[in-house]
Amino acid sequence: MGQEEYNRFEFHYGIILLRTRRFQSLMDRLGGNRISKPVGWFLLYVMPVAAAIGFYLFLSELGILLSPRGAAVASFVRTLSPLANLGLPGINPYLPVVDGWIALVIAMIIHEGAHGVVARSLGLPVKASGLLFFLFVPIGAFVDVDEGALKNARASYSGRVLAAGAGINLVAGVIALLLLVALVAGMAPAANGIPVSQVSVPSPASKAGILPGDFIVSVNGIPYTNGAQILNASWYAPGKVVNVMISRQGDSRVIQLTVGARPNTTLTCTSPIVVGEAGTCTAVVSGYLGSITGDKVAFSSSGQGSFNSTSCAIVGDSCGAEYTPSTAQGSPHNITAVYQGDGSNLYSVGSALAEVRASPVQSGAAAQTAGASAHQKQGSDPSRPLGWIGTGSLSNSELTALVSGYTSVLQNPWQYVCIPTLPQCQSRVPFSDAMGVFYTSALGSVTAPLANLLYWIFFLNFNLAIFNALPIYPLDGGQAFMVGVKAVGRGKLSERRLMQITGAATLAVVALILGVVAGPWLL
């Protein structure tokens, strides 16, 4: 058995290298194609574009961190896992394992393959090629271009070989993004009706079996298209039993639902409220079908003063807090109570205007009675409980607008950096887990999965391209930078000087990247 045959299979610390001649013969055929050399020249010019995009993104991020809004941005970044900076599915919590690995393997195969194809088109030898596995899981590919031949080749040759990987990744990323935009442009609401974005638990809707992602098509045979119609409907009153038709993944069904009541909050404060002395503010929650014990009410005031507790847990139907004003006589305090129970996602708000006055009370002075019924956000009668089924809803027009906005590539390119697995991005990406269930297309049920796969192919190819294009030695960009410096020097620069220049560029770029990555944790 020859050395070449023996080295076809290698195992190092869980990493398996499988060499094969099939890839080399394939690279020979592709490299011999007459379009390979023009493609090599094209990718040579694409690589600095990828590097420029990388510099722009890193400098922009650094500029944001140093701007007045940098503290807010840094605070948000700190809520993310530090592992978010690693592009490894299964380690990065925001990279899906299946789609992420498929996209990463594709990116690495075309990256390495491009090096080999361009090398063979220029007559440069490829020593080895093959696949990489981690414990039998494919994680990429490798191509070993003969380093001696690459080093002694003309700058235009070695430059094209080195640029091919990052260049093809950027091209693949752009193609995947264009396909994604075309697919999203064909997405439409999966059904007519009211898309259910969330369901409170417990609630009339959850008890009836309505789920996020369903469409409420009609109630008692009357079709609806937006949540406002339901809120204004005559059937939307506490205690009503109605037949609700929902659409779920293309199937329609009718379920019975008993309408609940959204709470009203009545807020009262003892009167008069005296400067420097505590007054009691009590919130009474009523008109609710079901127990609210344990739910909370939050208190706040527009004036200067303090509560002994800014929230309280309801026992029965009420709870209270002591409020001590600290402003001068006559200062108005608008005290507000907000019901924060799980029973409603449209909170009721009670407010009472209390006028602070000095103690002792002077003869003839009038005390401001502090106490007012709650007012509902919908502006309806606060004395009458409002109907409630416990769903948050969108509209078909909102779904259509989201698709239209996402396909506006030139108007808002930053939106494609908002990855669909981030909680903050779920409602802004049409094919995210939260929104994808509301859409369909000519491709049917594969629409959202295919859109997600295309996104990750775009995202990982794009990131691999800009990172490898940066002048960081020994990455492709760093080696290409050294070749470029050598060409500009016209052979007058020693190897030591070349390494010094390349090393300085590498340190500068690494410092920039570390500043962006570590900056949010240092501010």
Steps between C-alpha positions, in 0.01 A plus 500: 500500500650833392523813710232669290260210557575499875426871536156479346355469851627694802361546850614781730318575830156427360569662162492256208667589168385297204706554186378400158611540139146567385506860611835560334381358169189716530715809565714406198192489278357826636839671490542397137176671402560817301289714736711405806769764437252790452318384814834505685558861393144591604544347846830686538307828477217373719731428794585867575129577479439241772783651706356849456158380618664341804688819587184705454297275732766488772567875486127576499449281806794663676361845413162405646662379823684832534190707417245632755281193440793265553403424860155378393648289221761356737229419752311307234811312385571395857163323508630267228723205566874565440488183289299700244835615357586143397369374166458139612151347503432321826744727685358834393151498661350699211622276217259212429673164505359345180474805273815645652716195431360456149579864421844485662598182314385653170699816573817310586476261202460777242766708677762226485383376161543845348864508613563167330315578176675834449836343586452227242383754239841668542693175495589507870506156667255394769662258745186373670129551535223334693235523769517590869291320761460543873411159640344405165306828474604686181632846586664614177767433241865578443724565200878514535649706220875444474641777720838508327343538157258762631782700663714499185212574263437840352307739725200496265491118525535466877268796553225334297536171683489666843207725407289219360370372837372828645384614158286193433351521850391859439351407162319200654369721780361755255336226291343343811372842612345570158330159503377568854357839401329343197351227721382746766346723228275207410385445858141591587279459809412134540129575549246779517410619846681616810848353557543402868847611611471398867260331739487576872499206738260451661239671283176419317701455180753260654224297664322472163819378330601806296876509438750764383517468121127438459274728298160603641296485179151569632289518815139375489532491122610864469843536332761727659829638367641703790494514877323838513189344347484245780543765771205694358279198436173449686591143591820613672347519848580303816319168536402462132547152349602526136607270217844596373632366168878479493744403225807303606758399240235499229238304699183672623314409816225653716544523877278636777632777718359685802597866491672620815515845655797732495561652844409854593723674753362755741763702685433698819731693730424634850424871504645739579856394413727700727852615423749263660230261623396172347166450330357162406431423132289193430432334165183290471482265202152386401297363216715195431375148434737296710740537791754783496653429840878519468494728196676832550424869480783747438487855642666816372469875546571799280594709806793486738435240762554137585298182550581253769470247217461568130287188453276276701347154464120486487317321778135450412447796272721778637840604627660826603816695570593801713604815318701778665519827301800727537400807297354833604138587568276499195713273287286254301592133514353273233513159663457203268433131557563246224358150517777252415322168519534216254133528424534795261747622245307825462561651842245711687630822649354690792603856584419743779600866514597584857588857607767521769433749778676606818415385850335611723188563294407866504142608555303508179759314296348249263645153467533343156318169506734249348314223330402424142372203306740329267515589135555234237760542228226457242322803640185303582268527798712424811198391696424209263733200479637443153494169322824306492607173342875521573654528154747744352435552134641643180327570171548380144612850403773487766620164366510640147686812616762287677569307178517822299747655744721193513536487122618863483868408480640841410273698732601310813795262456559494876187291554679190372744523792200446730521122523163323531593304814554813713194571719518867400482405131220243513229751410711669228589196289215346292643146512596498871349242733247756623396637159567214257183315605289788367625474141485269203616510139490292183748268674252420776626365831869517403484880466623596849760217532645583158507873583687426823754281321559769235544759774768298679677422172508875438598590855784251547643547149488877547675486837757247380572723201557826687700336780732310264543807280636715784880538509548258789794264458495201441142524367448542126469876534826526691688291246348694213598824674859376523498411129368846419766673711767286335371598156495869589855473636612349167727251674686763704345395834662221697297211642556645846364840396200338331418311817536818708258693278255211486528447875427867568190486280389181674540654847307811398207302360493258795500799738202646310309172521579454870389857565162429340459162670622602846380861490145433628647321804739786577259794474 
